[in-house]
Amino acid sequence: MIYFAVISIISAVVCVADKRRAVKGKWRVKESTLFLLCALGGSAAMYITMRLIRHKTLHKRFMIGIPLIITAQIILLAMLIRLLNKT
């Protein structure tokens, strides 16, 4: 649980930092980095943060991709729980 809390906080902070950099016209966080943070477990926090600060919400790649990652993570978690309950 601590891992998911930490990766969620990191994902939200990176998303906010990217938004600030975009507004100021500065160096941006790579999209691949944002997706990596999602894949590592920060997808829900990243998606919520993006919606709250209106960052990348016009990019279909993010508005479809992140919910797909969340769905895949939920399915994997359910499969893991089921597997562990069988033993």
PDB file with SEQRES, HELIX, SHEET and CRYST1 records, atoms N, CA, C and O in Angstrom:
SEQRES   1 A   87  MET ILE TYR PHE ALA VAL ILE SER ILE ILE SER ALA VAL          
SEQRES   2 A   87  VAL CYS VAL ALA ASP LYS ARG ARG ALA VAL LYS GLY LYS          
SEQRES   3 A   87  TRP ARG VAL LYS GLU SER THR LEU PHE LEU LEU CYS ALA          
SEQRES   4 A   87  LEU GLY GLY SER ALA ALA MET TYR ILE THR MET ARG LEU          
SEQRES   5 A   87  ILE ARG HIS LYS THR LEU HIS LYS ARG PHE MET ILE GLY          
SEQRES   6 A   87  ILE PRO LEU ILE ILE THR ALA GLN ILE ILE LEU LEU ALA          
SEQRES   7 A   87  MET LEU ILE ARG LEU LEU ASN LYS THR                          
HELIX    1 AA1 ILE A    2  LYS A   24  1                                  23    
HELIX    2 AA2 GLU A   31  LEU A   37  1                                   7    
HELIX    3 AA3 CYS A   38  GLY A   42  3                                   5    
HELIX    4 AA4 SER A   43  ILE A   53  1                                  11    
HELIX    5 AA5 LYS A   60  LYS A   86  1                                  27    
CRYST1    1.000    1.000    1.000  90.00  90.00  90.00 P 1           1          
ATOM      1  N   MET A   1       0.825  -1.196   0.000  1.00  0.00           N  
ATOM      2  CA  MET A   1       0.000   0.000   0.000  1.00  0.00           C  
ATOM      3  C   MET A   1       0.873   1.264   0.000  1.00  0.00           C  
ATOM      4  O   MET A   1       0.552   2.261  -0.647  1.00  0.00           O  
ATOM      5  N   ILE A   2       1.978   1.191   0.741  1.00  0.00           N  
ATOM      6  CA  ILE A   2       2.872   2.350   0.798  1.00  0.00           C  
ATOM      7  C   ILE A   2       3.428   2.644  -0.596  1.00  0.00           C  
ATOM      8  O   ILE A   2       3.538   3.803  -0.997  1.00  0.00           O  
ATOM      9  N   TYR A   3       3.777   1.583  -1.332  1.00  0.00           N  
ATOM     10  CA  TYR A   3       4.307   1.763  -2.688  1.00  0.00           C  
ATOM     11  C   TYR A   3       3.298   2.524  -3.551  1.00  0.00           C  
ATOM     12  O   TYR A   3       3.668   3.479  -4.234  1.00  0.00           O  
ATOM     13  N   PHE A   4       2.028   2.109  -3.526  1.00  0.00           N  
ATOM     14  CA  PHE A   4       1.018   2.753  -4.367  1.00  0.00           C  
ATOM     15  C   PHE A   4       0.746   4.185  -3.930  1.00  0.00           C  
ATOM     16  O   PHE A   4       0.448   5.041  -4.763  1.00  0.00           O  
ATOM     17  N   ALA A   5       0.844   4.449  -2.639  1.00  0.00           N  
ATOM     18  CA  ALA A   5       0.688   5.824  -2.163  1.00  0.00           C  
ATOM     19  C   ALA A   5       1.828   6.694  -2.695  1.00  0.00           C  
ATOM     20  O   ALA A   5       1.595   7.809  -3.161  1.00  0.00           O  
ATOM     21  N   VAL A   6       3.053   6.187  -2.624  1.00  0.00           N  
ATOM     22  CA  VAL A   6       4.218   6.950  -3.078  1.00  0.00           C  
ATOM     23  C   VAL A   6       4.174   7.166  -4.588  1.00  0.00           C  
ATOM     24  O   VAL A   6       4.388   8.286  -5.053  1.00  0.00           O  
ATOM     25  N   ILE A   7       3.902   6.125  -5.355  1.00  0.00           N  
ATOM     26  CA  ILE A   7       3.872   6.270  -6.818  1.00  0.00           C  
ATOM     27  C   ILE A   7       2.719   7.171  -7.253  1.00  0.00           C  
ATOM     28  O   ILE A   7       2.827   7.871  -8.260  1.00  0.00           O  
ATOM     29  N   SER A   8       1.631   7.161  -6.513  1.00  0.00           N  
ATOM     30  CA  SER A   8       0.507   8.052  -6.814  1.00  0.00           C  
ATOM     31  C   SER A   8       0.885   9.508  -6.567  1.00  0.00           C  
ATOM     32  O   SER A   8       0.570  10.383  -7.374  1.00  0.00           O  
ATOM     33  N   ILE A   9       1.551   9.762  -5.466  1.00  0.00           N  
ATOM     34  CA  ILE A   9       1.990  11.133  -5.168  1.00  0.00           C  
ATOM     35  C   ILE A   9       2.989  11.604  -6.220  1.00  0.00           C  
ATOM     36  O   ILE A   9       2.890  12.729  -6.711  1.00  0.00           O  
ATOM     37  N   ILE A  10       3.938  10.761  -6.563  1.00  0.00           N  
ATOM     38  CA  ILE A  10       4.924  11.121  -7.591  1.00  0.00           C  
ATOM     39  C   ILE A  10       4.225  11.418  -8.914  1.00  0.00           C  
ATOM     40  O   ILE A  10       4.560  12.395  -9.584  1.00  0.00           O  
ATOM     41  N   SER A  11       3.263  10.591  -9.294  1.00  0.00           N  
ATOM     42  CA  SER A  11       2.539  10.789 -10.556  1.00  0.00           C  
ATOM     43  C   SER A  11       1.801  12.120 -10.567  1.00  0.00           C  
ATOM     44  O   SER A  11       1.838  12.844 -11.562  1.00  0.00           O  
ATOM     45  N   ALA A  12       1.137  12.441  -9.473  1.00  0.00           N  
ATOM     46  CA  ALA A  12       0.396  13.700  -9.392  1.00  0.00           C  
ATOM     47  C   ALA A  12       1.348  14.897  -9.449  1.00  0.00           C  
ATOM     48  O   ALA A  12       1.072  15.878 -10.139  1.00  0.00           O  
ATOM     49  N   VAL A  13       2.450  14.820  -8.736  1.00  0.00           N  
ATOM     50  CA  VAL A  13       3.434  15.919  -8.715  1.00  0.00           C  
ATOM     51  C   VAL A  13       4.038  16.125 -10.103  1.00  0.00           C  
ATOM     52  O   VAL A  13       4.177  17.263 -10.552  1.00  0.00           O  
ATOM     53  N   VAL A  14       4.393  15.054 -10.775  1.00  0.00           N  
ATOM     54  CA  VAL A  14       4.971  15.161 -12.117  1.00  0.00           C  
ATOM     55  C   VAL A  14       3.953  15.755 -13.093  1.00  0.00           C  
ATOM     56  O   VAL A  14       4.308  16.563 -13.950  1.00  0.00           O  
ATOM     57  N   CYS A  15       2.706  15.358 -12.962  1.00  0.00           N  
ATOM     58  CA  CYS A  15       1.655  15.893 -13.833  1.00  0.00           C  
ATOM     59  C   CYS A  15       1.486  17.399 -13.629  1.00  0.00           C  
ATOM     60  O   CYS A  15       1.396  18.152 -14.598  1.00  0.00           O  
ATOM     61  N   VAL A  16       1.442  17.831 -12.379  1.00  0.00           N  
ATOM     62  CA  VAL A  16       1.316  19.260 -12.072  1.00  0.00           C  
ATOM     63  C   VAL A  16       2.546  20.018 -12.564  1.00  0.00           C  
ATOM     64  O   VAL A  16       2.420  21.111 -13.117  1.00  0.00           O  
ATOM     65  N   ALA A  17       3.730  19.449 -12.368  1.00  0.00           N  
ATOM     66  CA  ALA A  17       4.962  20.096 -12.831  1.00  0.00           C  
ATOM     67  C   ALA A  17       4.957  20.249 -14.354  1.00  0.00           C  
ATOM     68  O   ALA A  17       5.382  21.280 -14.876  1.00  0.00           O  
ATOM     69  N   ASP A  18       4.478  19.231 -15.064  1.00  0.00           N  
ATOM     70  CA  ASP A  18       4.417  19.304 -16.523  1.00  0.00           C  
ATOM     71  C   ASP A  18       3.443  20.389 -16.967  1.00  0.00           C  
ATOM     72  O   ASP A  18       3.708  21.109 -17.930  1.00  0.00           O  
ATOM     73  N   LYS A  19       2.329  20.507 -16.275  1.00  0.00           N  
ATOM     74  CA  LYS A  19       1.348  21.542 -16.600  1.00  0.00           C  
ATOM     75  C   LYS A  19       1.961  22.926 -16.404  1.00  0.00           C  
ATOM     76  O   LYS A  19       1.797  23.804 -17.251  1.00  0.00           O  
ATOM     77  N   ARG A  20       2.664  23.124 -15.294  1.00  0.00           N  
ATOM     78  CA  ARG A  20       3.302  24.421 -15.029  1.00  0.00           C  
ATOM     79  C   ARG A  20       4.344  24.744 -16.090  1.00  0.00           C  
ATOM     80  O   ARG A  20       4.443  25.880 -16.554  1.00  0.00           O  
ATOM     81  N   ARG A  21       5.120  23.732 -16.470  1.00  0.00           N  
ATOM     82  CA  ARG A  21       6.133  23.947 -17.508  1.00  0.00           C  
ATOM     83  C   ARG A  21       5.488  24.274 -18.843  1.00  0.00           C  
ATOM     84  O   ARG A  21       6.014  25.085 -19.605  1.00  0.00           O  
ATOM     85  N   ALA A  22       4.360  23.654 -19.132  1.00  0.00           N  
ATOM     86  CA  ALA A  22       3.659  23.926 -20.385  1.00  0.00           C  
ATOM     87  C   ALA A  22       3.182  25.372 -20.427  1.00  0.00           C  
ATOM     88  O   ALA A  22       3.310  26.042 -21.452  1.00  0.00           O  
ATOM     89  N   VAL A  23       2.640  25.846 -19.331  1.00  0.00           N  
ATOM     90  CA  VAL A  23       2.148  27.224 -19.262  1.00  0.00           C  
ATOM     91  C   VAL A  23       3.289  28.213 -19.433  1.00  0.00           C  
ATOM     92  O   VAL A  23       3.126  29.250 -20.075  1.00  0.00           O  
ATOM     93  N   LYS A  24       4.454  27.892 -18.854  1.00  0.00           N  
ATOM     94  CA  LYS A  24       5.603  28.793 -18.914  1.00  0.00           C  
ATOM     95  C   LYS A  24       6.448  28.607 -20.172  1.00  0.00           C  
ATOM     96  O   LYS A  24       7.417  29.336 -20.381  1.00  0.00           O  
ATOM     97  N   GLY A  25       6.085  27.629 -21.015  1.00  0.00           N  
ATOM     98  CA  GLY A  25       6.832  27.397 -22.238  1.00  0.00           C  
ATOM     99  C   GLY A  25       8.203  26.792 -22.001  1.00  0.00           C  
ATOM    100  O   GLY A  25       9.117  26.990 -22.802  1.00  0.00           O  
ATOM    101  N   LYS A  26       8.354  26.056 -20.909  1.00  0.00           N  
ATOM    102  CA  LYS A  26       9.632  25.444 -20.565  1.00  0.00           C  
ATOM    103  C   LYS A  26       9.687  23.987 -20.993  1.00  0.00           C  
ATOM    104  O   LYS A  26       8.742  23.453 -21.574  1.00  0.00           O  
ATOM    105  N   TRP A  27      10.836  23.346 -20.687  1.00  0.00           N  
ATOM    106  CA  TRP A  27      11.060  21.929 -20.971  1.00  0.00           C  
ATOM    107  C   TRP A  27       9.937  21.104 -20.364  1.00  0.00           C  
ATOM    108  O   TRP A  27       9.499  21.372 -19.245  1.00  0.00           O  
ATOM    109  N   ARG A  28       9.471  20.105 -21.098  1.00  0.00           N  
ATOM    110  CA  ARG A  28       8.330  19.294 -20.683  1.00  0.00           C  
ATOM    111  C   ARG A  28       8.748  17.882 -20.329  1.00  0.00           C  
ATOM    112  O   ARG A  28       9.807  17.404 -20.735  1.00  0.00           O  
ATOM    113  N   VAL A  29       7.888  17.221 -19.559  1.00  0.00           N  
ATOM    114  CA  VAL A  29       8.082  15.816 -19.217  1.00  0.00           C  
ATOM    115  C   VAL A  29       7.685  14.994 -20.441  1.00  0.00           C  
ATOM    116  O   VAL A  29       6.664  15.271 -21.071  1.00  0.00           O  
ATOM    117  N   LYS A  30       8.477  13.995 -20.778  1.00  0.00           N  
ATOM    118  CA  LYS A  30       8.162  13.149 -21.931  1.00  0.00           C  
ATOM    119  C   LYS A  30       6.855  12.399 -21.686  1.00  0.00           C  
ATOM    120  O   LYS A  30       6.563  11.992 -20.562  1.00  0.00           O  
ATOM    121  N   GLU A  31       6.081  12.223 -22.742  1.00  0.00           N  
ATOM    122  CA  GLU A  31       4.837  11.458 -22.637  1.00  0.00           C  
ATOM    123  C   GLU A  31       5.121  10.033 -22.187  1.00  0.00           C  
ATOM    124  O   GLU A  31       4.340   9.444 -21.439  1.00  0.00           O  
ATOM    125  N   SER A  32       6.226   9.485 -22.639  1.00  0.00           N  
ATOM    126  CA  SER A  32       6.568   8.122 -22.240  1.00  0.00           C  
ATOM    127  C   SER A  32       6.805   8.030 -20.731  1.00  0.00           C  
ATOM    128  O   SER A  32       6.509   7.004 -20.118  1.00  0.00           O  
ATOM    129  N   THR A  33       7.332   9.088 -20.138  1.00  0.00           N  
ATOM    130  CA  THR A  33       7.530   9.114 -18.684  1.00  0.00           C  
ATOM    131  C   THR A  33       6.190   9.138 -17.966  1.00  0.00           C  
ATOM    132  O   THR A  33       6.012   8.452 -16.960  1.00  0.00           O  
ATOM    133  N   LEU A  34       5.250   9.920 -18.475  1.00  0.00           N  
ATOM    134  CA  LEU A  34       3.921   9.980 -17.864  1.00  0.00           C  
ATOM    135  C   LEU A  34       3.238   8.609 -17.936  1.00  0.00           C  
ATOM    136  O   LEU A  34       2.623   8.163 -16.968  1.00  0.00           O  
ATOM    137  N   PHE A  35       3.353   7.950 -19.088  1.00  0.00           N  
ATOM    138  CA  PHE A  35       2.755   6.621 -19.226  1.00  0.00           C  
ATOM    139  C   PHE A  35       3.480   5.588 -18.366  1.00  0.00           C  
ATOM    140  O   PHE A  35       2.845   4.667 -17.853  1.00  0.00           O  
ATOM    141  N   LEU A  36       4.784   5.722 -18.201  1.00  0.00           N  
ATOM    142  CA  LEU A  36       5.533   4.810 -17.343  1.00  0.00           C  
ATOM    143  C   LEU A  36       5.058   4.927 -15.897  1.00  0.00           C  
ATOM    144  O   LEU A  36       4.870   3.916 -15.219  1.00  0.00           O  
ATOM    145  N   LEU A  37       4.867   6.147 -15.428  1.00  0.00           N  
ATOM    146  CA  LEU A  37       4.355   6.340 -14.072  1.00  0.00           C  
ATOM    147  C   LEU A  37       2.977   5.702 -13.910  1.00  0.00           C  
ATOM    148  O   LEU A  37       2.665   5.133 -12.863  1.00  0.00           O  
ATOM    149  N   CYS A  38       2.163   5.801 -14.947  1.00  0.00           N  
ATOM    150  CA  CYS A  38       0.850   5.152 -14.917  1.00  0.00           C  
ATOM    151  C   CYS A  38       1.001   3.639 -14.823  1.00  0.00           C  
ATOM    152  O   CYS A  38       0.346   2.992 -14.006  1.00  0.00           O  
ATOM    153  N   ALA A  39       1.855   3.088 -15.653  1.00  0.00           N  
ATOM    154  CA  ALA A  39       2.061   1.640 -15.687  1.00  0.00           C  
ATOM    155  C   ALA A  39       2.636   1.117 -14.370  1.00  0.00           C  
ATOM    156  O   ALA A  39       2.387  -0.028 -13.993  1.00  0.00           O  
ATOM    157  N   LEU A  40       3.401   1.952 -13.676  1.00  0.00           N  
ATOM    158  CA  LEU A  40       4.003   1.540 -12.412  1.00  0.00           C  
ATOM    159  C   LEU A  40       3.025   1.611 -11.236  1.00  0.00           C  
ATOM    160  O   LEU A  40       3.370   1.245 -10.112  1.00  0.00           O  
ATOM    161  N   GLY A  41       1.812   2.081 -11.500  1.00  0.00           N  
ATOM    162  CA  GLY A  41       0.798   2.084 -10.452  1.00  0.00           C  
ATOM    163  C   GLY A  41       0.196   3.441 -10.141  1.00  0.00           C  
ATOM    164  O   GLY A  41      -0.676   3.543  -9.279  1.00  0.00           O  
ATOM    165  N   GLY A  42       0.641   4.482 -10.823  1.00  0.00           N  
ATOM    166  CA  GLY A  42       0.117   5.811 -10.545  1.00  0.00           C  
ATOM    167  C   GLY A  42      -0.973   6.256 -11.500  1.00  0.00           C  
ATOM    168  O   GLY A  42      -1.248   7.451 -11.614  1.00  0.00           O  
ATOM    169  N   SER A  43      -1.590   5.318 -12.181  1.00  0.00           N  
ATOM    170  CA  SER A  43      -2.558   5.671 -13.230  1.00  0.00           C  
ATOM    171  C   SER A  43      -3.786   6.402 -12.692  1.00  0.00           C  
ATOM    172  O   SER A  43      -4.217   7.390 -13.286  1.00  0.00           O  
ATOM    173  N   ALA A  44      -4.348   5.944 -11.599  1.00  0.00           N  
ATOM    174  CA  ALA A  44      -5.555   6.589 -11.061  1.00  0.00           C  
ATOM    175  C   ALA A  44      -5.238   8.019 -10.617  1.00  0.00           C  
ATOM    176  O   ALA A  44      -5.986   8.947 -10.921  1.00  0.00           O  
ATOM    177  N   ALA A  45      -4.137   8.190  -9.904  1.00  0.00           N  
ATOM    178  CA  ALA A  45      -3.751   9.527  -9.449  1.00  0.00           C  
ATOM    179  C   ALA A  45      -3.444  10.440 -10.637  1.00  0.00           C  
ATOM    180  O   ALA A  45      -3.817  11.613 -10.630  1.00  0.00           O  
ATOM    181  N   MET A  46      -2.772   9.914 -11.645  1.00  0.00           N  
ATOM    182  CA  MET A  46      -2.442  10.695 -12.829  1.00  0.00           C  
ATOM    183  C   MET A  46      -3.720  11.141 -13.542  1.00  0.00           C  
ATOM    184  O   MET A  46      -3.849  12.304 -13.924  1.00  0.00           O  
ATOM    185  N   TYR A  47      -4.656  10.217 -13.717  1.00  0.00           N  
ATOM    186  CA  TYR A  47      -5.898  10.534 -14.426  1.00  0.00           C  
ATOM    187  C   TYR A  47      -6.709  11.580 -13.665  1.00  0.00           C  
ATOM    188  O   TYR A  47      -7.205  12.537 -14.260  1.00  0.00           O  
ATOM    189  N   ILE A  48      -6.843  11.400 -12.368  1.00  0.00           N  
ATOM    190  CA  ILE A  48      -7.601  12.358 -11.556  1.00  0.00           C  
ATOM    191  C   ILE A  48      -6.937  13.729 -11.600  1.00  0.00           C  
ATOM    192  O   ILE A  48      -7.616  14.744 -11.751  1.00  0.00           O  
ATOM    193  N   THR A  49      -5.625  13.763 -11.469  1.00  0.00           N  
ATOM    194  CA  THR A  49      -4.893  15.030 -11.507  1.00  0.00           C  
ATOM    195  C   THR A  49      -5.052  15.711 -12.855  1.00  0.00           C  
ATOM    196  O   THR A  49      -5.273  16.921 -12.920  1.00  0.00           O  
ATOM    197  N   MET A  50      -4.943  14.946 -13.924  1.00  0.00           N  
ATOM    198  CA  MET A  50      -5.100  15.523 -15.269  1.00  0.00           C  
ATOM    199  C   MET A  50      -6.480  16.153 -15.433  1.00  0.00           C  
ATOM    200  O   MET A  50      -6.614  17.232 -16.010  1.00  0.00           O  
ATOM    201  N   ARG A  51      -7.491  15.477 -14.927  1.00  0.00           N  
ATOM    202  CA  ARG A  51      -8.844  16.021 -15.038  1.00  0.00           C  
ATOM    203  C   ARG A  51      -9.012  17.270 -14.180  1.00  0.00           C  
ATOM    204  O   ARG A  51      -9.636  18.240 -14.610  1.00  0.00           O  
ATOM    205  N   LEU A  52      -8.462  17.253 -12.976  1.00  0.00           N  
ATOM    206  CA  LEU A  52      -8.610  18.387 -12.064  1.00  0.00           C  
ATOM    207  C   LEU A  52      -7.910  19.643 -12.576  1.00  0.00           C  
ATOM    208  O   LEU A  52      -8.446  20.745 -12.454  1.00  0.00           O  
ATOM    209  N   ILE A  53      -6.718  19.485 -13.147  1.00  0.00           N  
ATOM    210  CA  ILE A  53      -5.969  20.663 -13.599  1.00  0.00           C  
ATOM    211  C   ILE A  53      -6.116  20.898 -15.103  1.00  0.00           C  
ATOM    212  O   ILE A  53      -5.481  21.792 -15.662  1.00  0.00           O  
ATOM    213  N   ARG A  54      -6.941  20.103 -15.739  1.00  0.00           N  
ATOM    214  CA  ARG A  54      -7.188  20.210 -17.181  1.00  0.00           C  
ATOM    215  C   ARG A  54      -5.891  20.162 -17.981  1.00  0.00           C  
ATOM    216  O   ARG A  54      -5.578  21.053 -18.771  1.00  0.00           O  
ATOM    217  N   HIS A  55      -5.161  19.092 -17.743  1.00  0.00           N  
ATOM    218  CA  HIS A  55      -3.885  18.914 -18.433  1.00  0.00           C  
ATOM    219  C   HIS A  55      -3.966  17.678 -19.320  1.00  0.00           C  
ATOM    220  O   HIS A  55      -4.261  16.581 -18.846  1.00  0.00           O  
ATOM    221  N   LYS A  56      -3.705  17.863 -20.589  1.00  0.00           N  
ATOM    222  CA  LYS A  56      -3.712  16.797 -21.595  1.00  0.00           C  
ATOM    223  C   LYS A  56      -5.095  16.171 -21.789  1.00  0.00           C  
ATOM    224  O   LYS A  56      -5.205  15.062 -22.311  1.00  0.00           O  
ATOM    225  N   THR A  57      -6.132  16.866 -21.377  1.00  0.00           N  
ATOM    226  CA  THR A  57      -7.484  16.315 -21.506  1.00  0.00           C  
ATOM    227  C   THR A  57      -7.978  16.332 -22.951  1.00  0.00           C  
ATOM    228  O   THR A  57      -8.961  15.665 -23.271  1.00  0.00           O  
ATOM    229  N   LEU A  58      -7.322  17.071 -23.811  1.00  0.00           N  
ATOM    230  CA  LEU A  58      -7.695  17.083 -25.225  1.00  0.00           C  
ATOM    231  C   LEU A  58      -6.911  16.058 -26.034  1.00  0.00           C  
ATOM    232  O   LEU A  58      -7.136  15.902 -27.234  1.00  0.00           O  
ATOM    233  N   HIS A  59      -5.999  15.367 -25.380  1.00  0.00           N  
ATOM    234  CA  HIS A  59      -5.185  14.354 -26.036  1.00  0.00           C  
ATOM    235  C   HIS A  59      -5.855  12.984 -25.877  1.00  0.00           C  
ATOM    236  O   HIS A  59      -5.887  12.425 -24.781  1.00  0.00           O  
ATOM    237  N   LYS A  60      -6.384  12.457 -26.974  1.00  0.00           N  
ATOM    238  CA  LYS A  60      -7.048  11.160 -26.923  1.00  0.00           C  
ATOM    239  C   LYS A  60      -6.120  10.071 -26.397  1.00  0.00           C  
ATOM    240  O   LYS A  60      -6.552   9.137 -25.722  1.00  0.00           O  
ATOM    241  N   ARG A  61      -4.850  10.209 -26.718  1.00  0.00           N  
ATOM    242  CA  ARG A  61      -3.862   9.220 -26.284  1.00  0.00           C  
ATOM    243  C   ARG A  61      -3.891   9.057 -24.759  1.00  0.00           C  
ATOM    244  O   ARG A  61      -3.736   7.946 -24.252  1.00  0.00           O  
ATOM    245  N   PHE A  62      -4.087  10.142 -24.041  1.00  0.00           N  
ATOM    246  CA  PHE A  62      -4.118  10.090 -22.585  1.00  0.00           C  
ATOM    247  C   PHE A  62      -5.516   9.791 -22.050  1.00  0.00           C  
ATOM    248  O   PHE A  62      -5.660   9.028 -21.095  1.00  0.00           O  
ATOM    249  N   MET A  63      -6.525  10.370 -22.643  1.00  0.00           N  
ATOM    250  CA  MET A  63      -7.877  10.184 -22.138  1.00  0.00           C  
ATOM    251  C   MET A  63      -8.431   8.791 -22.428  1.00  0.00           C  
ATOM    252  O   MET A  63      -9.402   8.365 -21.802  1.00  0.00           O  
ATOM    253  N   ILE A  64      -7.827   8.092 -23.361  1.00  0.00           N  
ATOM    254  CA  ILE A  64      -8.196   6.686 -23.620  1.00  0.00           C  
ATOM    255  C   ILE A  64      -7.143   5.762 -23.019  1.00  0.00           C  
ATOM    256  O   ILE A  64      -7.479   4.740 -22.422  1.00  0.00           O  
ATOM    257  N   GLY A  65      -5.883   6.116 -23.174  1.00  0.00           N  
ATOM    258  CA  GLY A  65      -4.787   5.254 -22.731  1.00  0.00           C  
ATOM    259  C   GLY A  65      -4.747   5.023 -21.232  1.00  0.00           C  
ATOM    260  O   GLY A  65      -4.573   3.890 -20.783  1.00  0.00           O  
ATOM    261  N   ILE A  66      -4.904   6.082 -20.457  1.00  0.00           N  
ATOM    262  CA  ILE A  66      -4.825   5.923 -19.005  1.00  0.00           C  
ATOM    263  C   ILE A  66      -5.992   5.098 -18.462  1.00  0.00           C  
ATOM    264  O   ILE A  66      -5.759   4.217 -17.634  1.00  0.00           O  
ATOM    265  N   PRO A  67      -7.233   5.339 -18.886  1.00  0.00           N  
ATOM    266  CA  PRO A  67      -8.304   4.448 -18.420  1.00  0.00           C  
ATOM    267  C   PRO A  67      -8.082   2.985 -18.831  1.00  0.00           C  
ATOM    268  O   PRO A  67      -8.461   2.076 -18.093  1.00  0.00           O  
ATOM    269  N   LEU A  68      -7.476   2.752 -19.994  1.00  0.00           N  
ATOM    270  CA  LEU A  68      -7.156   1.378 -20.390  1.00  0.00           C  
ATOM    271  C   LEU A  68      -6.112   0.770 -19.456  1.00  0.00           C  
ATOM    272  O   LEU A  68      -6.202  -0.405 -19.102  1.00  0.00           O  
ATOM    273  N   ILE A  69      -5.130   1.565 -19.061  1.00  0.00           N  
ATOM    274  CA  ILE A  69      -4.123   1.081 -18.109  1.00  0.00           C  
ATOM    275  C   ILE A  69      -4.785   0.764 -16.774  1.00  0.00           C  
ATOM    276  O   ILE A  69      -4.500  -0.266 -16.164  1.00  0.00           O  
ATOM    277  N   ILE A  70      -5.668   1.647 -16.321  1.00  0.00           N  
ATOM    278  CA  ILE A  70      -6.382   1.413 -15.064  1.00  0.00           C  
ATOM    279  C   ILE A  70      -7.175   0.114 -15.140  1.00  0.00           C  
ATOM    280  O   ILE A  70      -7.142  -0.691 -14.209  1.00  0.00           O  
ATOM    281  N   THR A  71      -7.882  -0.091 -16.235  1.00  0.00           N  
ATOM    282  CA  THR A  71      -8.677  -1.306 -16.423  1.00  0.00           C  
ATOM    283  C   THR A  71      -7.792  -2.544 -16.402  1.00  0.00           C  
ATOM    284  O   THR A  71      -8.121  -3.537 -15.754  1.00  0.00           O  
ATOM    285  N   ALA A  72      -6.680  -2.486 -17.106  1.00  0.00           N  
ATOM    286  CA  ALA A  72      -5.750  -3.623 -17.124  1.00  0.00           C  
ATOM    287  C   ALA A  72      -5.210  -3.897 -15.724  1.00  0.00           C  
ATOM    288  O   ALA A  72      -5.075  -5.054 -15.327  1.00  0.00           O  
ATOM    289  N   GLN A  73      -4.903  -2.845 -14.978  1.00  0.00           N  
ATOM    290  CA  GLN A  73      -4.390  -3.033 -13.623  1.00  0.00           C  
ATOM    291  C   GLN A  73      -5.446  -3.646 -12.700  1.00  0.00           C  
ATOM    292  O   GLN A  73      -5.116  -4.480 -11.857  1.00  0.00           O  
ATOM    293  N   ILE A  74      -6.686  -3.251 -12.848  1.00  0.00           N  
ATOM    294  CA  ILE A  74      -7.768  -3.821 -12.039  1.00  0.00           C  
ATOM    295  C   ILE A  74      -7.939  -5.300 -12.362  1.00  0.00           C  
ATOM    296  O   ILE A  74      -8.105  -6.125 -11.464  1.00  0.00           O  
ATOM    297  N   ILE A  75      -7.899  -5.630 -13.651  1.00  0.00           N  
ATOM    298  CA  ILE A  75      -8.031  -7.039 -14.058  1.00  0.00           C  
ATOM    299  C   ILE A  75      -6.869  -7.865 -13.507  1.00  0.00           C  
ATOM    300  O   ILE A  75      -7.077  -8.957 -12.978  1.00  0.00           O  
ATOM    301  N   LEU A  76      -5.647  -7.345 -13.630  1.00  0.00           N  
ATOM    302  CA  LEU A  76      -4.480  -8.062 -13.100  1.00  0.00           C  
ATOM    303  C   LEU A  76      -4.558  -8.233 -11.588  1.00  0.00           C  
ATOM    304  O   LEU A  76      -4.208  -9.290 -11.060  1.00  0.00           O  
ATOM    305  N   LEU A  77      -5.009  -7.210 -10.900  1.00  0.00           N  
ATOM    306  CA  LEU A  77      -5.155  -7.294  -9.451  1.00  0.00           C  
ATOM    307  C   LEU A  77      -6.196  -8.337  -9.069  1.00  0.00           C  
ATOM    308  O   LEU A  77      -5.986  -9.116  -8.140  1.00  0.00           O  
ATOM    309  N   ALA A  78      -7.320  -8.355  -9.785  1.00  0.00           N  
ATOM    310  CA  ALA A  78      -8.364  -9.348  -9.516  1.00  0.00           C  
ATOM    311  C   ALA A  78      -7.850 -10.755  -9.760  1.00  0.00           C  
ATOM    312  O   ALA A  78      -8.149 -11.668  -8.990  1.00  0.00           O  
ATOM    313  N   MET A  79      -7.077 -10.941 -10.827  1.00  0.00           N  
ATOM    314  CA  MET A  79      -6.513 -12.261 -11.127  1.00  0.00           C  
ATOM    315  C   MET A  79      -5.524 -12.674 -10.043  1.00  0.00           C  
ATOM    316  O   MET A  79      -5.496 -13.836  -9.639  1.00  0.00           O  
ATOM    317  N   LEU A  80      -4.721 -11.741  -9.577  1.00  0.00           N  
ATOM    318  CA  LEU A  80      -3.759 -12.024  -8.520  1.00  0.00           C  
ATOM    319  C   LEU A  80      -4.463 -12.408  -7.216  1.00  0.00           C  
ATOM    320  O   LEU A  80      -4.075 -13.368  -6.551  1.00  0.00           O  
ATOM    321  N   ILE A  81      -5.479 -11.660  -6.867  1.00  0.00           N  
ATOM    322  CA  ILE A  81      -6.253 -11.973  -5.656  1.00  0.00           C  
ATOM    323  C   ILE A  81      -6.898 -13.346  -5.756  1.00  0.00           C  
ATOM    324  O   ILE A  81      -6.880 -14.128  -4.806  1.00  0.00           O  
ATOM    325  N   ARG A  82      -7.460 -13.622  -6.910  1.00  0.00           N  
ATOM    326  CA  ARG A  82      -8.086 -14.952  -7.117  1.00  0.00           C  
ATOM    327  C   ARG A  82      -7.055 -16.066  -7.016  1.00  0.00           C  
ATOM    328  O   ARG A  82      -7.317 -17.103  -6.407  1.00  0.00           O  
ATOM    329  N   LEU A  83      -5.894 -15.859  -7.604  1.00  0.00           N  
ATOM    330  CA  LEU A  83      -4.825 -16.841  -7.545  1.00  0.00           C  
ATOM    331  C   LEU A  83      -4.358 -17.078  -6.106  1.00  0.00           C  
ATOM    332  O   LEU A  83      -4.154 -18.217  -5.686  1.00  0.00           O  
ATOM    333  N   LEU A  84      -4.196 -16.000  -5.372  1.00  0.00           N  
ATOM    334  CA  LEU A  84      -3.746 -16.120  -3.989  1.00  0.00           C  
ATOM    335  C   LEU A  84      -4.786 -16.776  -3.085  1.00  0.00           C  
ATOM    336  O   LEU A  84      -4.435 -17.458  -2.122  1.00  0.00           O  
ATOM    337  N   ASN A  85      -6.054 -16.573  -3.395  1.00  0.00           N  
ATOM    338  CA  ASN A  85      -7.116 -17.186  -2.595  1.00  0.00           C  
ATOM    339  C   ASN A  85      -7.255 -18.677  -2.846  1.00  0.00           C  
ATOM    340  O   ASN A  85      -7.797 -19.398  -2.008  1.00  0.00           O  
ATOM    341  N   LYS A  86      -6.772 -19.147  -3.987  1.00  0.00           N  
ATOM    342  CA  LYS A  86      -6.833 -20.591  -4.312  1.00  0.00           C  
ATOM    343  C   LYS A  86      -5.799 -21.385  -3.533  1.00  0.00           C  
ATOM    344  O   LYS A  86      -5.968 -22.585  -3.316  1.00  0.00           O  
ATOM    345  N   THR A  87      -4.749 -20.735  -3.120  1.00  0.00           N  
ATOM    346  CA  THR A  87      -3.668 -21.461  -2.441  1.00  0.00           C  
ATOM    347  C   THR A  87      -3.877 -21.569  -0.967  1.00  0.00           C  
ATOM    348  O   THR A  87      -3.050 -22.153  -0.267  1.00  0.00           O  
TER     349      THR A  87                                                      
END                                                                             
